[in-house]
């Protein structure tokens, strides 16, 4: 696969999101159920948009700042 295609990924499978966010599968699904991490379904596959990962990271940063 071309590196440019990989760099421009817009959707990630749960195992890929797990690696990107350094979280377990159960935590990823817990965050999805809680509405904190958006996801979409394509057939039987759950996918997480790259924008949702960015938004989730920003949410964690803002929560961390409020807690300080």
N, CA, C and O atoms as a DFTB+ gen file, in Angstrom:
272 C
 N C O
     1  1       0.838      -1.180       0.000
     2  2       0.000       0.000       0.000
     3  2       0.884       1.245       0.000
     4  3       1.936       1.259       0.639
     5  1       0.477       2.255      -0.689
     6  2       1.195       3.502      -0.828
     7  2       1.214       4.259       0.498
     8  3       0.191       4.324       1.179
     9  1       2.371       4.841       0.882
    10  2       2.479       5.594       2.135
    11  2       1.556       6.802       2.155
    12  3       1.048       7.172       3.213
    13  1       1.331       7.426       0.991
    14  2       0.437       8.581       0.948
    15  2      -0.992       8.184       1.288
    16  3      -1.703       8.945       1.944
    17  1      -1.414       7.025       0.861
    18  2      -2.755       6.540       1.187
    19  2      -2.843       6.262       2.685
    20  3      -3.836       6.613       3.322
    21  1      -1.816       5.638       3.249
    22  2      -1.792       5.345       4.675
    23  2      -1.813       6.619       5.492
    24  3      -2.521       6.690       6.496
    25  1      -1.059       7.624       5.090
    26  2      -0.989       8.889       5.826
    27  2      -2.312       9.635       5.790
    28  3      -2.614      10.400       6.706
    29  1      -3.095       9.425       4.760
    30  2      -4.345      10.156       4.596
    31  2      -5.553       9.358       5.076
    32  3      -6.683       9.671       4.699
    33  1      -5.338       8.333       5.901
    34  2      -6.449       7.509       6.385
    35  2      -7.484       8.376       7.065
    36  3      -7.147       9.306       7.798
    37  1      -8.750       8.067       6.817
    38  2      -9.835       8.835       7.421
    39  2     -10.660       7.989       8.367
    40  3     -11.365       8.524       9.223
    41  1     -10.582       6.659       8.224
    42  2     -11.326       5.745       9.084
    43  2     -10.393       4.676       9.628
    44  3      -9.532       4.162       8.914
    45  1     -10.577       4.347      10.911
    46  2      -9.740       3.345      11.557
    47  2     -10.603       2.264      12.176
    48  3     -11.651       2.557      12.752
    49  1     -10.171       1.017      12.062
    50  2     -10.827      -0.085      12.755
    51  2     -10.482       0.029      14.242
    52  3      -9.519       0.700      14.614
    53  1     -11.269      -0.624      15.078
    54  2     -11.062      -0.534      16.526
    55  2      -9.630      -0.907      16.933
    56  3      -9.037      -0.177      17.726
    57  1      -9.049      -1.995      16.437
    58  2      -7.667      -2.303      16.849
    59  2      -6.663      -1.194      16.496
    60  3      -5.703      -0.966      17.232
    61  1      -6.887      -0.520      15.384
    62  2      -6.003       0.593      15.004
    63  2      -6.201       1.772      15.950
    64  3      -5.233       2.411      16.362
    65  1      -7.454       2.058      16.292
    66  2      -7.740       3.139      17.246
    67  2      -7.150       2.804      18.613
    68  3      -6.671       3.690      19.320
    69  1      -7.186       1.532      18.981
    70  2      -6.590       1.104      20.250
    71  2      -5.111       1.479      20.286
    72  3      -4.621       2.004      21.286
    73  1      -4.410       1.210      19.201
    74  2      -2.981       1.544      19.132
    75  2      -2.759       3.046      19.139
    76  3      -1.873       3.541      19.835
    77  1      -3.567       3.782      18.360
    78  2      -3.402       5.231      18.279
    79  2      -3.642       5.914      19.624
    80  3      -2.954       6.874      19.970
    81  1      -4.619       5.417      20.377
    82  2      -4.986       6.038      21.647
    83  2      -4.356       5.348      22.859
    84  3      -4.537       5.800      23.990
    85  1      -3.628       4.271      22.633
    86  2      -3.019       3.495      23.720
    87  2      -4.060       3.081      24.753
    88  3      -3.868       3.255      25.956
    89  1      -5.165       2.528      24.258
    90  2      -6.263       2.098      25.123
    91  2      -6.647       0.668      24.783
    92  3      -6.396       0.184      23.679
    93  1      -7.257       0.007      25.746
    94  2      -7.719      -1.362      25.523
    95  2      -9.014      -1.354      24.723
    96  3      -9.682      -0.327      24.608
    97  1      -9.354      -2.498      24.180
    98  2     -10.602      -2.659      23.423
    99  2     -11.799      -2.294      24.292
   100  3     -12.705      -1.598      23.831
   101  1     -11.818      -2.749      25.532
   102  2     -12.973      -2.479      26.394
   103  2     -13.121      -0.989      26.679
   104  3     -14.241      -0.483      26.742
   105  1     -12.014      -0.285      26.851
   106  2     -12.086       1.161      27.093
   107  2     -12.576       1.878      25.843
   108  3     -13.380       2.805      25.943
   109  1     -12.109       1.469      24.674
   110  2     -12.567       2.082      23.419
   111  2     -14.092       1.943      23.309
   112  3     -14.790       2.922      23.043
   113  1     -14.599       0.730      23.515
   114  2     -16.044       0.516      23.404
   115  2     -16.810       1.241      24.502
   116  3     -17.929       1.699      24.272
   117  1     -16.229       1.351      25.684
   118  2     -16.864       2.097      26.772
   119  2     -17.005       3.573      26.395
   120  3     -18.040       4.189      26.647
   121  1     -15.959       4.131      25.792
   122  2     -15.991       5.529      25.370
   123  2     -16.989       5.746      24.231
   124  3     -17.646       6.785      24.164
   125  1     -17.097       4.775      23.353
   126  2     -18.087       4.850      22.265
   127  2     -19.492       4.831      22.857
   128  3     -20.330       5.652      22.485
   129  1     -19.761       3.893      23.783
   130  2     -21.087       3.800      24.419
   131  2     -21.438       5.067      25.183
   132  3     -22.598       5.480      25.208
   133  1     -20.442       5.684      25.803
   134  2     -20.667       6.900      26.586
   135  2     -20.844       8.133      25.695
   136  3     -21.205       9.206      26.180
   137  1     -20.587       7.978      24.383
   138  2     -20.729       9.107      23.466
   139  2     -19.518      10.020      23.447
   140  3     -19.569      11.111      22.880
   141  1     -18.444       9.588      24.055
   142  2     -17.235      10.412      24.105
   143  2     -16.342      10.195      22.884
   144  3     -15.521      11.051      22.555
   145  1     -16.499       9.062      22.217
   146  2     -15.726       8.742      21.010
   147  2     -16.715       8.316      19.935
   148  3     -17.388       7.293      20.060
   149  1     -16.793       9.113      18.883
   150  2     -17.731       8.811      17.801
   151  2     -17.238       7.647      16.963
   152  3     -16.036       7.429      16.819
   153  1     -18.183       6.908      16.417
   154  2     -17.850       5.827      15.498
   155  2     -18.981       5.657      14.501
   156  3     -20.086       6.164      14.692
   157  1     -18.682       4.940      13.443
   158  2     -19.685       4.635      12.414
   159  2     -19.606       3.146      12.127
   160  3     -18.602       2.498      12.423
   161  1     -20.671       2.611      11.549
   162  2     -20.670       1.204      11.160
   163  2     -20.767       1.100       9.649
   164  3     -21.538       1.814       9.007
   165  1     -19.981       0.211       9.103
   166  2     -20.046      -0.129       7.687
   167  2     -20.243      -1.628       7.657
   168  3     -19.303      -2.394       7.867
   169  1     -21.458      -2.035       7.398
   170  2     -21.766      -3.454       7.502
   171  2     -21.641      -3.876       8.954
   172  3     -22.288      -3.302       9.830
   173  1     -20.810      -4.877       9.209
   174  2     -20.601      -5.345      10.581
   175  2     -19.332      -4.759      11.210
   176  3     -18.965      -5.120      12.329
   177  1     -18.679      -3.871      10.498
   178  2     -17.422      -3.295      10.970
   179  2     -17.652      -1.934      11.608
   180  3     -18.280      -1.058      11.014
   181  1     -17.144      -1.765      12.810
   182  2     -17.193      -0.464      13.475
   183  2     -15.921       0.285      13.109
   184  3     -14.816      -0.241      13.242
   185  1     -16.089       1.513      12.650
   186  2     -14.964       2.341      12.230
   187  2     -14.979       3.649      13.005
   188  3     -16.040       4.176      13.338
   189  1     -13.807       4.156      13.281
   190  2     -13.678       5.406      14.011
   191  2     -13.034       6.428      13.085
   192  3     -11.901       6.239      12.642
   193  1     -13.755       7.519      12.787
   194  2     -13.184       8.545      11.917
   195  2     -11.955       9.202      12.553
   196  3     -11.889       9.362      13.772
   197  1     -11.003       9.572      11.732
   198  2      -9.802      10.249      12.218
   199  2     -10.191      11.523      12.970
   200  3      -9.567      11.863      13.975
   201  1     -11.210      12.221      12.494
   202  2     -11.653      13.442      13.171
   203  2     -12.177      13.136      14.569
   204  3     -12.003      13.946      15.479
   205  1     -12.810      11.989      14.755
   206  2     -13.316      11.595      16.073
   207  2     -12.159      11.325      17.029
   208  3     -12.249      11.635      18.217
   209  1     -11.086      10.756      16.520
   210  2      -9.907      10.521      17.360
   211  2      -9.310      11.853      17.789
   212  3      -8.944      12.026      18.951
   213  1      -9.210      12.795      16.857
   214  2      -8.697      14.132      17.183
   215  2      -9.582      14.818      18.216
   216  3      -9.078      15.421      19.163
   217  1     -10.907      14.729      18.040
   218  2     -11.843      15.341      18.978
   219  2     -11.720      14.712      20.366
   220  3     -11.777      15.414      21.375
   221  1     -11.553      13.403      20.414
   222  2     -11.429      12.709      21.687
   223  2     -10.152      13.146      22.410
   224  3     -10.168      13.350      23.624
   225  1      -9.064      13.289      21.683
   226  2      -7.811      13.749      22.286
   227  2      -7.994      15.155      22.843
   228  3      -7.530      15.448      23.945
   229  1      -8.664      16.025      22.097
   230  2      -8.920      17.377      22.582
   231  2      -9.797      17.364      23.832
   232  3      -9.583      18.157      24.748
   233  1     -10.778      16.470      23.874
   234  2     -11.626      16.316      25.051
   235  2     -10.774      15.932      26.258
   236  3     -10.933      16.507      27.335
   237  1      -9.879      14.975      26.089
   238  2      -9.007      14.562      27.187
   239  2      -8.112      15.706      27.653
   240  3      -7.893      15.872      28.853
   241  1      -7.597      16.491      26.719
   242  2      -6.746      17.626      27.066
   243  2      -7.538      18.656      27.853
   244  3      -7.064      19.156      28.873
   245  1      -8.742      18.978      27.390
   246  2      -9.551      19.984      28.088
   247  2      -9.965      19.504      29.478
   248  3      -9.998      20.291      30.424
   249  1     -10.284      18.206      29.604
   250  2     -10.619      17.659      30.923
   251  2      -9.408      17.694      31.852
   252  3      -9.549      17.936      33.051
   253  1      -8.236      17.457      31.308
   254  2      -7.016      17.487      32.103
   255  2      -6.738      18.896      32.596
   256  3      -6.317      19.081      33.738
   257  1      -6.968      19.887      31.754
   258  2      -6.737      21.289      32.151
   259  2      -7.713      21.702      33.240
   260  3      -7.329      22.404      34.176
   261  1      -8.974      21.278      33.135
   262  2      -9.983      21.622      34.156
   263  2      -9.669      20.978      35.492
   264  3      -9.960      21.546      36.545
   265  1      -9.074      19.789      35.452
   266  2      -8.774      19.060      36.686
   267  2      -7.544      19.642      37.402
   268  3      -7.351      19.405      38.594
   269  1      -6.728      20.392      36.682
   270  2      -5.494      20.942      37.273
   271  2      -5.764      22.144      38.138
   272  3      -4.834      22.719      38.704
